[in-house]
Amino acid sequence: MINIHPARITKVLPDSIAAEIGFEAGDAIVAINGTRPRDLIDYQFLCADEVLELEVLDAAGKTHSLEIEKDYDQDLGLEFETALFDGLIQCNNRCPFCFIDQQPPGKRTSLYFKDDDYRLSFLYGSYLTLTNLPEREWQRIEQMRLSPLYVSVHATEPEVRIRLLKNPRAGQILQQLKWFQERRLQIHAQVVVCPGINDGEHLEQTLKDLASFHTGEVPAVASVAVVPVGLTRFRPQEDELTPVTREKAKEVISQVKILSRQFHQKFGSSVAWLADEWFLIAGEELPSESEYEEYPQIDNGVGSIKLFIKQFTDAATELLPPKIYPQRKFTWVVGNAVENAFQPILKRLNSVEGLEVNMRALSSDYWGQSITVTGLLTGHDLLLNLQGQDLGEGILLPNVMLKHGELVFLDDMSIEELACKLDTKILPVAGVEDLINTCIV
C-alpha cells in the first residue's frame, strides 16, 4: 500500500488563483476531485480540469472543502516542499562510482539519499537505472505517457552492466529499451565510462546497441551522453575503479567521434555526444557549436561550456557598457577545468573601463581532485585558496556550487559562514545575465 502524505505548500505565487482564494504557505492539498495526488505529476494532471473540488488541510490542522472553476490547464499558482508526496523510490544498486558513496560521513542527511525515481527523471531530468521499478510503476509510465525519461545505461552487455550496478536485474536493459520502443516512449541515455570495465570494445557495443534504437518518428533512444567517471578521495578502497587519464580521454574522444560520424551518416544525428570534461582532461579543443545539434544532453555537461560562452557573447553585446563608474573589482571563482575555455569571457568583462574581474580557477582539495568542474567546488576549497587575499567588492559565485534552492555548498558550509570567514560579500550568480548585471549594476 502506498502511503500518501498531503502536499505541503511552501509558496503561493502572487496574482494567482491560489492567492486570490487565500491559500498560505503551510496549507496542504489532501485530495483533488476525490483523488489523493501521489506526486507533482498527479497534481498537474488532476489540476488540468476546469472544475476542481479540493480537500485542503490548513496550517492549524483544520480541513476545508473548496470548489474552483478555472480555465482548462490554468495553473493554481502553488509550489510544494517536495515533488513526491508518497516518498522516494530508493536505489538498491551498489554502483562503485556512485557519488553518494564518495562523500565523507557526517554531512546533511539529504546528501546520502539514493534515489532511482522515474518521477524525478520525468520532472527534472535526473537519471535512473530502471532496476528498481515494480510493475505498477511501469504501467503508470505507460498510462500517463511519462516521456522522455533519463536513464543511466553504462553498458548494454548484461554481464558488464550487472558488474557495474551490482544488481542482477541490471542485465535486462535491452528488453527495457524495447519496451519503450514498442510504446513510442523515449529515453535520453548516459554512459559513465569506467576504464577497464565498460570502455574499449564494451563502449563500442553499448553505443551501437543504443543507436539501434534511434529509429522511427519517435526514437526510443533520443540521445546518449558519454561521461568520464568522477572519483573523490572518499571513495571506497575496494571499488575497482581507476581515474580517467589524459591518454584514456584522448582514446575515448577518438572512439566516440568515429562512431558519432557513422551514426550521423545513418540517422542524420550524432546520437552520442561526449561530455565537455573529456576534452578538458585531454587538453583538446571543444567541438564547434553546430556539432551539439539541439543540445539534448546539456544538463549532463555536453556542450554546456560552448553554450555558456555563446550566451555570454550575445548578452555582452546588449548589456555590457563601454565603461562604468564608480570603478568595481570582483573575484570570479570557477573550477580549473574551465580556466582556459573561459578566458574570452574574462577578457570581455575586463574590456569595460572601470571594471576589474580576477578569475580564480580552483581545484578541489575537499574532493581530492586535480581537475575540478565548477559545480564540485566547496566552501572548504574557497576558504583554503582565498583567505587573506584582496577579493575586491566580493566573490562572483556560480550558483551551480550550491544545493538547489539553498545557499549551502556540498560540504555543508553556508554562504553566510564563508562570507564571514573571508570577510567579503558572496554574490551568487545564475547564468550569464546575472553575471554581467552583478558586475555593472
C-alpha positions in Angstrom: 0.0 0.0 0.0 1.3 3.4 -1.0 1.4 5.9 1.9 0.5 9.3 0.5 1.0 12.5 2.6 -0.8 15.8 2.0 1.0 18.0 -0.5 2.5 20.7 1.8 2.5 24.2 0.2 5.7 26.3 0.5 4.8 29.2 -1.7 1.8 30.9 -3.2 2.5 32.8 -6.4 1.3 36.4 -6.4 -1.8 37.2 -8.5 -2.6 33.5 -8.9 -5.9 31.7 -8.4 -4.5 30.3 -5.1 -3.5 33.8 -3.9 -7.0 35.1 -4.7 -8.6 32.2 -2.8 -6.4 32.8 0.2 -4.0 29.8 0.3 -1.0 30.3 2.5 2.3 28.6 2.9 1.9 25.7 5.4 -1.5 24.7 3.9 -1.6 21.3 2.3 -3.6 19.6 -0.6 -5.2 16.4 0.6 -7.3 15.5 -2.5 -8.3 16.8 -5.9 -11.7 15.7 -7.2 -11.6 12.8 -4.7 -8.1 11.6 -5.7 -5.1 11.9 -3.4 -2.2 13.0 -5.6 0.9 10.8 -5.2 3.3 13.5 -6.6 3.6 16.6 -8.7 2.7 14.6 -11.8 -0.7 13.6 -10.4 -1.2 17.1 -9.1 -0.6 18.7 -12.5 -2.8 16.1 -14.3 -5.7 16.5 -11.8 -5.5 20.3 -11.9 -6.0 20.4 -15.7 -9.8 20.1 -15.2 -12.0 23.2 -15.3 -13.8 22.4 -12.1 -11.8 21.3 -9.1 -13.1 20.1 -5.7 -10.2 20.4 -3.3 -9.8 18.9 0.2 -7.4 21.2 2.0 -5.6 20.9 5.4 -4.7 24.3 6.8 -1.6 25.0 8.9 -3.7 24.7 12.0 -4.8 21.2 11.1 -8.3 22.1 10.1 -9.8 20.5 7.0 -11.6 22.6 4.3 -13.5 21.8 1.1 -13.2 24.2 -1.8 -14.6 24.3 -5.3 -12.7 26.2 -8.0 -13.8 27.0 -11.6 -11.0 27.9 -13.9 -9.8 27.6 -17.5 -8.6 24.3 -18.7 -4.9 23.8 -17.9 -4.7 27.1 -15.9 -2.2 26.8 -13.1 -3.3 27.4 -9.5 0.0 29.1 -8.6 1.2 26.8 -5.8 4.7 25.4 -5.0 5.3 22.4 -2.7 8.1 21.4 -0.4 8.7 18.2 -2.4 7.6 16.8 -5.8 6.9 13.4 -4.2 4.0 13.1 -1.7 4.4 9.4 -1.2 8.1 9.2 -0.6 11.2 8.5 -2.8 11.8 5.3 -4.7 15.1 4.2 -3.3 18.0 2.8 -5.2 19.3 -0.6 -4.3 22.1 -0.7 -6.8 25.7 -0.5 -5.5 27.4 1.2 -8.4 31.1 1.7 -7.4 31.2 5.2 -9.0 28.0 6.5 -7.2 28.7 10.0 -6.0 26.6 9.3 -2.9 29.2 6.7 -1.7 32.1 9.0 -2.5 31.2 11.6 0.2 32.5 11.9 3.8 30.3 10.8 6.6 28.5 13.3 8.9 27.0 15.7 6.4 23.3 16.6 6.0 21.0 13.6 5.6 19.7 14.6 2.2 23.2 14.1 0.6 23.0 10.4 1.3 19.6 9.7 -0.2 20.0 7.3 -3.1 17.0 7.7 -5.4 16.1 5.8 -8.5 12.8 7.5 -9.1 11.3 7.8 -12.5 9.1 10.8 -11.4 12.2 12.9 -10.7 13.6 11.8 -14.0 10.5 12.9 -15.8 10.1 16.2 -13.9 13.7 17.3 -13.5 15.9 15.2 -15.8 17.6 13.2 -13.1 19.0 9.8 -14.1 17.6 6.4 -13.1 18.6 2.9 -13.8 15.1 1.2 -14.3 16.3 -1.6 -12.0 14.1 -0.6 -9.0 10.7 -0.2 -10.7 7.8 -2.5 -9.6 5.3 -3.5 -12.3 2.7 -0.9 -11.2 5.2 1.9 -11.9 5.9 0.6 -15.4 2.2 0.6 -16.0 1.9 4.2 -14.8 4.7 5.3 -17.1 2.8 3.8 -20.0 -0.6 5.1 -19.0 0.5 8.6 -18.3 3.0 8.7 -21.2 5.8 9.8 -19.0 8.4 10.5 -21.6 11.2 11.2 -22.0 13.0 9.6 -19.1 16.7 9.9 -18.4 18.4 6.5 -18.0 21.8 5.5 -16.7 22.7 2.7 -19.1 26.5 2.5 -18.7 26.6 -0.8 -20.6 24.2 -2.9 -22.7 26.0 -6.2 -22.3 24.2 -7.9 -19.4 27.3 -9.2 -17.6 29.1 -5.8 -17.8 26.0 -3.8 -16.6 25.5 -6.3 -13.7 29.1 -5.8 -12.7 28.7 -2.1 -12.7 25.4 -1.8 -10.9 25.9 -4.8 -8.7 22.3 -5.8 -9.3 21.2 -8.9 -11.3 18.2 -7.0 -12.7 20.6 -4.7 -14.5 21.0 -7.2 -17.3 17.5 -6.5 -18.6 18.3 -3.1 -20.2 17.9 -4.2 -23.8 14.5 -5.7 -23.1 13.5 -2.5 -21.3 14.6 -0.3 -24.2 12.4 -2.5 -26.5 9.5 -1.8 -24.0 10.0 1.9 -24.6 10.3 1.4 -28.3 7.0 -0.6 -28.6 5.1 2.1 -26.7 6.7 5.0 -28.6 8.2 6.4 -25.4 11.7 7.9 -25.3 14.7 8.0 -23.1 17.9 10.0 -23.0 20.8 7.7 -22.0 24.0 8.3 -20.2 27.1 6.1 -20.2 29.6 6.7 -17.4 32.9 5.3 -18.7 34.9 3.4 -16.1 38.4 2.5 -17.5 39.0 -1.3 -17.6 35.3 -2.1 -17.1 33.0 -0.7 -19.8 35.4 1.1 -22.1 37.0 -0.1 -25.3 35.0 -2.8 -27.2 32.3 -2.7 -24.5 31.8 1.1 -25.0 31.6 0.5 -28.8 29.0 -2.3 -28.3 27.0 -0.1 -25.9 26.8 2.9 -28.3 26.0 0.7 -31.3 23.2 -1.0 -29.3 21.8 2.3 -28.1 22.0 3.8 -31.6 20.0 0.9 -33.0 17.0 2.3 -31.0 17.4 5.7 -32.7 14.9 4.9 -35.4 11.4 5.9 -36.5 9.4 9.1 -35.9 9.8 8.7 -32.1 13.3 7.2 -31.5 13.3 5.2 -28.2 16.8 6.4 -27.5 16.8 10.1 -28.3 20.4 10.8 -27.3 23.4 9.4 -25.5 25.8 11.2 -23.2 29.3 9.7 -22.7 30.7 10.9 -19.4 34.0 10.2 -17.6 33.8 8.6 -14.2 34.4 11.1 -11.4 36.3 9.9 -8.4 36.9 11.5 -5.0 39.3 10.8 -2.2 36.4 9.5 0.0 35.5 6.6 -2.4 35.6 3.0 -1.1 39.0 1.5 -1.5 37.6 -1.8 -2.9 35.7 -0.1 -5.7 38.0 -1.5 -8.5 37.9 1.9 -10.3 40.7 3.8 -11.9 40.7 7.5 -12.8 40.5 8.7 -16.4 43.9 9.7 -17.6 44.8 12.2 -20.4 45.6 9.2 -22.6 42.4 7.5 -21.9 40.4 10.7 -22.6 42.1 11.0 -26.0 41.3 7.4 -26.8 37.6 7.8 -25.8 37.3 11.0 -27.8 38.7 9.4 -30.9 36.5 6.3 -30.5 33.2 8.2 -29.9 33.9 10.7 -32.7 34.3 7.9 -35.2 31.0 6.2 -34.1 29.1 9.5 -34.0 30.1 10.3 -37.6 28.8 6.8 -38.6 25.6 7.4 -36.7 25.2 10.8 -38.4 25.5 9.3 -41.8 22.9 6.7 -41.0 20.4 8.6 -38.8 21.1 12.3 -39.6 22.1 12.8 -36.0 25.3 12.1 -34.0 23.1 10.3 -31.4 26.1 10.0 -29.0 27.9 13.0 -27.6 31.0 13.4 -25.3 30.7 15.4 -22.1 32.9 18.6 -22.1 35.0 17.1 -19.4 36.7 14.6 -21.8 38.2 17.5 -23.8 39.3 19.3 -20.7 41.1 16.2 -19.4 42.6 15.5 -22.8 43.6 19.2 -23.3 41.8 19.2 -26.6 39.7 21.9 -28.3 35.9 21.7 -27.6 33.7 20.8 -30.6 32.0 23.6 -32.5 28.5 24.7 -31.5 27.0 23.1 -34.6 28.1 19.6 -33.5 25.9 19.7 -30.5 22.7 19.9 -32.6 19.9 20.9 -30.2 22.0 20.3 -27.0 19.9 17.3 -25.9 22.3 16.5 -23.1 23.2 20.0 -21.9 22.4 19.1 -18.2 25.0 16.3 -18.5 27.7 18.8 -19.3 27.5 18.1 -23.0 28.1 21.4 -24.8 27.4 23.5 -21.6 30.7 25.4 -21.9 30.2 26.3 -25.6 26.6 27.3 -24.9 27.6 29.4 -21.9 30.2 31.3 -24.0 27.7 31.8 -26.8 25.1 33.1 -24.4 27.6 35.4 -22.8 28.8 36.8 -26.1 25.2 37.5 -27.1 24.3 39.1 -23.8 27.5 41.1 -23.6 26.8 42.9 -26.9 23.5 44.1 -25.4 24.3 44.6 -21.7 27.9 45.5 -21.2 28.6 49.2 -21.4 32.0 50.6 -22.6 32.7 52.0 -19.1 31.3 52.1 -15.6 31.6 54.5 -12.7 32.4 54.2 -9.9 35.1 51.5 -10.5 34.4 48.0 -9.4 36.5 45.0 -8.7 35.5 41.3 -8.2 36.9 37.8 -7.9 35.2 35.3 -10.1 35.6 31.7 -8.8 35.4 28.7 -11.2 36.6 25.2 -11.4 40.1 24.9 -13.0 38.6 22.6 -15.7 37.1 25.7 -17.4 40.0 28.1 -16.8 41.2 28.2 -20.4 37.8 28.0 -22.0 36.5 31.0 -20.1 39.4 33.3 -20.9 37.4 35.1 -23.7 34.7 35.9 -21.2 37.2 37.2 -18.7 38.8 39.3 -21.4 35.5 40.8 -22.5 34.5 41.7 -18.9 37.8 43.4 -18.3 37.4 45.4 -21.5 34.8 47.5 -19.7 36.6 50.6 -18.4 36.3 50.8 -14.7 35.6 47.1 -14.2 38.2 44.6 -13.0 37.4 40.9 -12.7 40.0 38.5 -11.5 39.4 34.8 -12.2 40.4 32.2 -9.6 40.3 28.8 -11.2 40.5 26.2 -8.3 40.9 22.5 -8.0 39.1 20.8 -5.1 41.2 19.9 -2.1 38.0 18.8 -0.4 37.3 16.0 -3.0 41.0 15.4 -3.7 40.7 16.2 -7.5 43.4 17.8 -9.6 40.9 18.8 -12.3 37.6 20.1 -11.0 34.4 21.2 -12.6 32.8 24.4 -11.1 29.8 22.6 -9.6 32.0 20.5 -7.3 33.9 23.3 -5.6 33.1 23.6 -1.9 33.2 26.2 0.8 36.4 24.5 2.1 38.1 24.9 -1.3 37.3 28.6 -1.4 38.4 29.2 2.2 41.6 27.3 1.6 42.5 29.3 -1.6 41.2 32.8 -0.9 41.7 33.5 2.7 43.6 36.7 3.4 43.6 37.9 -0.2 42.2 41.1 -1.8 38.9 39.9 -3.3 37.6 43.3 -4.3 34.0 44.0 -3.6 33.1 40.4 -3.4 33.2 36.9 -4.9 31.2 36.2 -8.1 30.0 32.7 -7.2 28.3 30.4 -9.9 25.3 29.0 -8.2 26.0 25.5 -9.6 28.2 25.2 -6.5 25.2 25.5 -4.2 22.5 23.0 -3.2 19.4 23.6 -5.3 17.2 26.3 -3.6 19.6 26.8 -0.7 22.7 28.9 0.0 24.8 25.9 1.1 27.8 24.2 -0.5 28.2 20.4 -0.9 30.4 20.3 2.2 27.6 21.8 4.3 29.3 25.2 4.7 26.8 28.1 4.2 27.5 31.2 2.1 27.0 33.3 5.3 29.7 31.3 7.1 32.1 31.6 4.2 31.5 35.3 3.8 32.2 35.8 7.5 35.5 33.9 7.4 36.7 35.6 4.2 35.3 39.0 5.4 33.8 39.7 2.0 30.5 39.5 0.1 29.5 36.3 -1.7 27.4 37.1 -4.8 25.7 34.0 -6.2 25.2 34.4 -10.0 22.8 32.3 -12.1 23.7 32.4 -15.8 25.3 35.0 -18.0 22.9 37.9 -17.5 23.2 37.6 -13.7 27.0 37.5 -14.0 27.0 40.7 -16.2 24.4 42.6 -14.2 26.2 41.8 -10.9 29.4 43.3 -12.3 28.0 46.5 -13.6 24.8 47.4 -11.6 
